[in-house]
Amino acid sequence: MLLEGIFPAMTTPFYPDGRCYFRKLEHNVDRYSRTPVAGMVVLGSTGEAPMLSDEETREVLKTAAGAAAPEKVLLAGVGRESLNETLRLAEFAADQLYDAVLVRTPHFYGVQMSANGILTYYRALADRSPLPVVLYNIPKFTHYDLTVELVAELARHPNIIGIKDSTGSVERITELVKATRSLPKRTVDVTTVFTAVTERMRKAATAETPNLVPATVLGAPPTAVADPPQPRIKTRTKDVSFQVLTGAANIVLKSLDEGATGAILALGACLPQAIQEVYWAWKDNDRNLADEKQNRLLEPTATVAGKYGIAGIKYACDLNGYYGGRPRVPLLPVDGEAQAEIAEVLKDLRL
């Protein structure tokens, strides 16, 4: 699976009483589907994944997949503390036609988590997962940091295709790209314009035509037999290396310069267009414009995502046409002073 471009890390909407608000989830997914982003991540850290039961997790994954445009790449956050539970969710995500699973490192038993244990966990998952695996390193939450050497070793597995690195370090991105660049490349299917081919696109292209009643049955004279319908997508192939994506909005441009293929971002949940513009300017080799687009994200990154976290992201979503609402307790919504501060830093970025 091709992982190039910008991927919003979606929030999970809740009613004020904490129940999942599935209609608003559909609304958000539909809006992201109308933006130029490459795809979406469902139930990453920004989606409050640890706050959901397994039943709610499955319903959120199902609802989001049902509302997404076929051409948008979907990544499912399925990380659990045990291999068996993670694998069960990976299998469910495959049933919902997700394109890959994003799997954070197990961390509850952090002091006992050896490199061999992590290698065994991810390799066993990749051996059995019906979907490609994307590693997820977010040490500020898990308090466990995947070493570059460990990532390079895992990247040799044919079903481990990339990593989201949320350390916020450009140097780390550089090291990951360097450590995995020489590994054998993977051949992936892409469209004629080199965008990703998703499982939902394949399903739409191979959908059976409705059963038709022959004209002779209706008493009409025989007619010429029509050619079978042609597939609605044309594909080609592309060789890709292990794909490194940053999880920090303030270093998107520098990460791309260092060989990252894209970004999975919490700030993308509320500012997908603004972040996409950084990627476009970089692709167009317009350095002045790319620097300008990147610089205007620095304050929102520090304030909305850095200072106020999920509650800040959700309020920023409310300001920009997406449903944010409240986080789930024990997380609390931002107060009036914080709301004013968030509105101020976003005043020139809102659509």
N, C-alpha and C positions, 0 to 999 in steps of 0.2 A: 504493500500500500504506500502510495506517495503521500508524504507529509510535508508539503511546502506551503508557506503562507501563514496567515494569521488565523488563530483558533480561539474564539472567546471561551473562557471557562465560565459556563453558565451558572447562575444562581438557581436555587430551588425555591419557588414561591410557597409561602404558607399563609393560611388564614390567621387572623389575630389570635385564635385559640391554639395554633400550632399544627393544625391539620394541613396536609399537602393540598395546595390549590392547583389542581391539574388544569383547569381552564386557563389560568394565567400562564402556566408552563407552556401550553399550546400556543398562546398568544406570543410569548417571547420567542419560541422556536420559529414561528412563522415570520416574525420580524427579522431575526438573524438570517433566515433563509433568503430574505429579500436584499440583504447586504452583499457586498462582494467578498466577504471573508471565505476562506477555504473550507471551513467546517466548524464544528462545535464539539466541546468536551462536556459531557453530561456526568454530573456527580464526581467532580474533582473536589479539591479542598474548598473552593468558592461555593460549590453546591452543597456544602454542609453534609457531605456523605457520611461522616461518622455519627451524625445525629439521626439517621434514618434506620428503620428496621429493615430486615431483608425483604419483607413484603412490600414496604414502601419503595425500596430501591428498585425492585422489579417493576412496579407500576410507573415510577418516574422514567425508567429506561424505555418502557413500552410506549408511554405517552409521547416522549420526546421524539422517538424514532418515527412514530406515526404522523407527527406534524412537520417533520423536516423535509425540505426539498431533496429530491433524489441525488442531485449533484453535490450536495454538501457532505464532506467526510465526517463521520460520527465516531467519536472515541468514547468508550464507556469506562467510567471510574469504577473498578470492581475490587480494589484492594481490600483484603481482609487479613486477619492475623494468622490464619492457617491456610495451608495450601488447598485443602479440600473445599473450604468455603469460597475461596477466591475462584477456584475452578468452576464451582457450581454457577457463580454469577457470570463467569466468562462464557459458559455454555448458554446461559439465558440470553446474554447480549448477542451471541451468534444467531440465536433463534429470531431475534428482533432485527437482524441484518445490519448490525454495527460493523464497522470496518476494522477496528482494532480495540484493544483494551489497554487502559492506562492503569498501572499497578504500582501503588506506593509501597515502600519498603515496610515489612512488618517491624514493629518497634516497641510493643508493650514490654517485652523481655529484652530490652535493649542491651543491658550489661551482659547478657548471655548470648547475644546475637553475634556469632562468629562469621568471618568471611565465607567459610565453608558452608555454614547454614544458609546464608543468603544465596550463594551459588546454587545450592541444592534446591532451594525454594523456587527461584526463577527458572532454572533449567527444567525442573519437573513440571512447572506450570507451562512453560513453552512447549515441552514435549506433548502435552495433552490438550492444550488450549486450541479450540477450533479457529481462533482469531489471532492475528499477530499481536505480540506483546510490546508495549512501550513502557520502559522503566520510568519511574517517577521518583525523583530525588528532591525532597523538601525538608531538609534537616531542621528548619526553624519550628516545624510542627512535630516531626517524628523523632528528633534528637538523634538521628542516625544518618551519617553521611556516606553515601556510596563512593568509594574511592575511584579514581580514574582507572587504576589498574583492574579493579573489579568490574567496572563497566566495560572495559576493553575485552575482558575475558568473556563476559556475558554476550557481548556483541557478536561473538563468533557463532552463536546459535542461530540457525536459519530462521527461526520464528521470533526472534527478538530484534525488532527493526529500528528502534530508536529510543531516545530518552528525552523527557522533559526535565531540565535542570533548573531548580528554583533557588539556587544559592545566591543569585544576584551578582555573580562574579564573571566578568568578561574573560579573565585569565582562565577560569575553570572551563568556559566554553571552548577557548582556544586549545586547552589540554585535551578535552574530550574529542574534539575534531581531529587533532593530531594523532591521538592514540588509536583511533578507529579508521582513519582514512585509508590505510593500506590493506584493510581486511577485504575479502572477496565482495564484490558488488552483487546486489540483488537485481533481478529483472522484474519490473512491475508493469502492469498495463496502465496506459494513459490514453487520453483522448487525442485527437489529431492536433490539438493545440497544447498538448502536454500538461493537461490538468488531470487530476485523479479520476479514476473510474471506480465508483462505489458499488457496493453490493446491491443497493436499491436501484441503481441505474441498470445493472445487469438484469435484475428481476423484471424491470419495466420493459427492457429490450426483448426479453424472451417470453413475455406474457403471451399466453395462448389467445388466439382470436376466438370470438364467440362462435358457437355452433350455428351454422347457417342451414336453412332448409333448401335442398336443391330445387331449382325452378321446375323440373319435371314433376316433382311431387305436387306442385301447385297447379299442374295442368298447362304450364307454359312450355314452349319449345325449348330444346336443349340450348345452352349457351356455352360459349368458350370458357374453358377453365382458367381462372386467373392465376397468375404466378403467386407463390406464397409471399406473405409480407416480409420485407427486408428488415433486419435489425435496425433499431432506431439510433444506435450509437456505433461509431467506427472507432476502433482502437489501434494503437501501435504500442510499442514497448520502449521502456527507458531503463537504463542501468543506474541504480542509485547506491550510494554508500550508506552506512549506518547513519541515521538521521538524528541530528542534535537540534533540539528546540529549547529556547530560553523561556523561563517563566517570569522574567522581570521586564516590565514595560519600559523602564528607564534605560535599558541597554539593548533594545531591539536592534538599532542600527549597527552598533559595534559588534553585536553577536552575528549579524548577517555578514559583516565584513570579515569575521573570523571563520566563516564556514557554516554557521547555523543555517538550517533550511527554513526556519520559521519561528513562531512563538505561540505558546499557549498562555493566555493572560487573563488574570482576574479583572484587570482594568478593561479588557475587551468586552466584558459583560455589559458595561455601560457606555463605552466609547469605541465600538468596533470600527466605525468609519474613520475616526481620527488615527487609529493605529494602522489601519489598512493603508492610509495615505503615506505612512513612513515606508511601508513595504513597496508600494508602487514607485515612489521616488527613487528608492534604492535600485529597483529593477530597471528603471529608466536611466540609471547612472547620472541622475541629477543631484549632485552632492549638496549644493546649496539648499535646494528644496528639502532634501532628506534631513539635513541638519536642522532646518527650521521646523519641520514636522516633528522630529524627535524632541527638540528642546521644549516644545509646548506641552509635552507629556510629563516633563520632569516634576513639576509641582503637583499635578493630579496624582502621579504615582506616589509621591511622598505623603500627600495629605489623605487622599481618598483610600488608597489601598494600604499604605504604610502605617498611617496614624490611626485610622478608624476601621481598617480591616473589612470583614464581611458586611458589617452593619453599614459602613460607609459606601461600599460598592452597591448595596441594595438601595440606599437612598439616592445615589447617583443614577441608578437605573430608573427610579421613579421620576427623576428630573429629565430624563432623555427618552421617554416614550416606551420604556420597558417596565414590566411590573417587578418591583423590588420587594416592597413590604418589609416585614419584620424578620429578623433572624429567629432561630429557635432558641428558647431558653436552655442553658444559662447565658447565651449571648443576648445582649440587649440592643435595642435600636439606638441610633444616635439622637442626642438631645437637640434642642433648638439652636444652641450656640454652634454645635458641630454642623448642623444643617446649613446654617448661614455661611460657615467657612467652606463647606463643600460646594455650595452654589456659587460662591465667589470664584473659586479656582476653576470651575467648569464654565464660566459665563461665556467664554469665547470658543467653546468646544461643543456646545449643545447643538443638536440638529434642529 
